[in-house]
Amino acid sequence: GNRFRVFDVLSLVGEIGAQRRFGGGAESLYLASIELLDILPSLDFALTRSKASKQPSFYALFNPIVGNRDLEQEESVTNEFRTRYEYEEGIAVEIAVFRVDYKNLVDFEPGPPPMLVSRSAVRSDGVELKADVALPREARLTLALSYTDTRDRNIGKRLLLRPHKTGLLRVEKRFGETTEGFLSGVFLGSRRDSSVATGEQLLGSHLLLALGVRQRISENIAVEAGVNNLFNKKLYYSLGSPGNGLSSYLVLRMSL
């Protein structure tokens, strides 16, 4: 994105992006942000509005069980107010309040028949608290907690499989100029799911740990490898769909 410093305390940010994932649809993003910097000692504010669009993925269109070829392009508008306070050198706390309005959000309809559908009007309201702490020996700790409520505006009902509470705990450490290791924990709160056979049920919360390493090959290329679900927890992300156990991954990241 491009950043323009208008006055000593005012900064304007603009960003346009596009990408296409393997097996996924084309995505685009338009973002504009106004930042007020150092209004008070070590205190910043930012007001951001962004628009995004995403084509349905290959899975969503052609899955033999729940796929739907009539799915439409998903669009969203996000408004966010964020404030950041530098408590002291190496310690920062952020609080954000956000609202996301979706048009044609791809969502699961338990049926019968069970299938993916485009929800014409969905709203997600939430708040996030985040802390960043610089640790000795070039390490960093990030802690984030959020509460989100996502509902279909046409009927006022909360969407399935979207927990109110989520969290992230991540520790990163640098090893030289090009290597970085990390340990992360992702918390997913309880959420509701439904099927024709079972009806609506409550799925429990869980915490999953991951360990990985990232190696930067050049300015624009990096390789990341890691292990997810370190303790091989047996859990369900949705009814009838067990989550992955202990698994590994290897990713090549390239940027232009």
N, C-alpha and C positions, 0 to 999 in steps of 0.2 A: 504494500500500500504506500501511498504518498502522504507525507506529513508536512504541513505548512505552519510555521510559528508566526502568528499575526502580531501579537503583543507579547510582553514578557510572561503573561499568565494565560494566554489563549493559544490553543493549538487546534488546527483542523486536520482531520484524517480522512482520506478517501481510498477505497480499494475496490477493484473489479477482478474477479477470478472465475475460472472455469476448469473443470476436470472431468475425466471419465474413468471409472473403475472397471476392471475386468469383471464381466458378468453384471455390471450395474448400468444405470442410465446416466445420461449426461447431466451435469450439475453446473449451476452458475450462481454467483454471489455479487451483490452490489451493497457496499457499506459506506456510511458516512458517520463521522463522529466529531463531536465538539468536546475538547478537553480543557478544563480550567486547572492550571498547574500552580502549585505553591500559593494557593489563596491564603492559607494559614501555614505556618511552619510544618513542612513534611506532610501536608494534606492536599490531595488531588481529587478532582471530580471529573467524570466523563459521562456524556449523554450520547448514546449510540442508536442509530436506526439502520437496519439492514433488510434487504429483500433477497430471497433465494428461491430457486426453482430446481426441481429434480424430476427426471423422467423415471417411470417405474422400472425396476430391475428385471432382468431376465427371469429370475426366480418368481417374482410377483406376477409376471405375465403368463408364464408357461408351466409353473409347477402343476403336476398332474392331479394333486389333491385339492389345493386351495388357490391355484392360479386363476387370474381373471384378465382376459385380454381387453376388457373394456375399461381398465384403469386409466385415469387421466393424469396429466402432469401435475405434480405436487408443487404448491407455492406457499411461501411463508413470509411474514413480516414480523421482525423482532424489534422491540423497543426496550432499551436497557439503561438504567441509571446505576453508575458504579462509583464508589468512593474508595480511595486507597490512602492509608496512613502509614508512614514510615516511623515505627515506634522508636527505633534507634538503628544504627548502622547494622545492616544484615537481617533486620526483622521488619516485616511488612504485613499489614492486615487489610483485607478488602471485603467490602460488603456490596452486593449487587441485588437489585430488584429488577425483574424482567417480565415481559409479556410477549408471547408468541402467538400470532393468529395464523392458522393454517387453512388453506383451501385445497380440497381434494387430498387430504392426508390419507395415505395408505394404512389401513387398519384391518384387524381380523374380525370377522363376523362369524360367531359360532354356528349359525344356521338353525335348522337344516335348510340347504346344505351348507357346510362350513366353507368359507371362501374369504379372500381378501377383497376389500371394497374401498372406494374413495369417499371419505367423510367430507362433506361439502363445507362445513364450518366447525373448526375445532379451536379452542383457546387454551393456552397453557400459561398459568401464572406461577411465579416462583421467586424464591429468595436464596442467595448463596453467600456463605461465609467462607473465606479462604485466608490461610496464613502461610507465609513463606519465611523460612528461617535458614540463614547461612550457618553451617556447621564447620567445625575445624577440619583441616586437611581437605579442602576443596569439596566439601559435601554440602548438600542442601536438602532440607525437609519441606515438603508441601503437604498441607492438610486442608481438605475442602469438604464442607457439608452443605447439602441443599435440600430444600423442601419445594415440591412442585405439585400443582393440581391441574390435571389435564381433562377437559370435558368436551363432549359434543354439544355445541351451542344450540342445536336444533331441539334437543330433548333434555338438555341439562344433566346428562348422565356421565359419570366418570368413565374414561376409557379403560379397558382391561389391560393387564400386563404393564401398567405404568405406575411404579411405586411412588408414594409421596416422598419418601426419604431415600437419599443416596449419599455416598461418601467416598472419599479418596484419601489414602495415606501413601505417600511416595517419598523414598529416600534415594537421592542420586549422588554419585561420587565420580569425580574425574580422575583418570589415571593417565597423566601426561596430557599432551595437547589434543589428541585425536580419539581417545578412548573414554567411554563413560559407562558405568554400571548402575543398575537401579534395582530396588526392591519396592514393590507396590502392593497395596491392598485395596480392593474395590468392594464397597458395601452396597448391597441392593436390598432395600426394604421390602416388607411384605406387599404383595399385590394380588389382585383378583384375576382369575381366569375362568373360562367357561367352555363346555363342550356339550354336544347333544346328549351324550351318555351320562355325564356327571352333573350338569347344571353348574351354576356359578360356585366357585370354591376359592378359599383364601390360601395362597402359597406363602410359605414362610420366608423370612429374611435370611441372608447368608453373606459371608465374607470370603472372598477368594484372594489368594496371594499369588504374585508372579515375580519372577526373577529374570533379569536380562542384561545384555551388554550391547552397546552401540559403538561401531567403529567407523569414523569418518575417513573415507578414502581420498576425497578431494572436497573442494568447496561446495560442490553440488551433488555429491554422491556419498551415501552412507549405507552400511549394512548393519542390520539389527537381528539378534538371535536371542531366544529366551524360552522359558518354561512357564506355562500357565497352570493354575490350580495345583500349587505345589503339594498340598496334602491330599490330593486325589479325592476331594469331597464328592459324594454322590448326591446330586440334587436335581431338581427339575426347574427349567426356565419357564415352561408352560406345561399344561396337562398333557400327558402322553409323550412329552418330548424331553428326555433326560439331557442334562447338560453334559458337556465334555468333561472327562476326567483329566488326569495328568496328561498334558500335551505340550509339544514343542513347536516352535515356529522359526522361520528364517525369512527376513524381509529385505529387499533392496529398495532404498529410497533415493529418488532422483528429483531435483528441482531445477527450474530454469531461471 
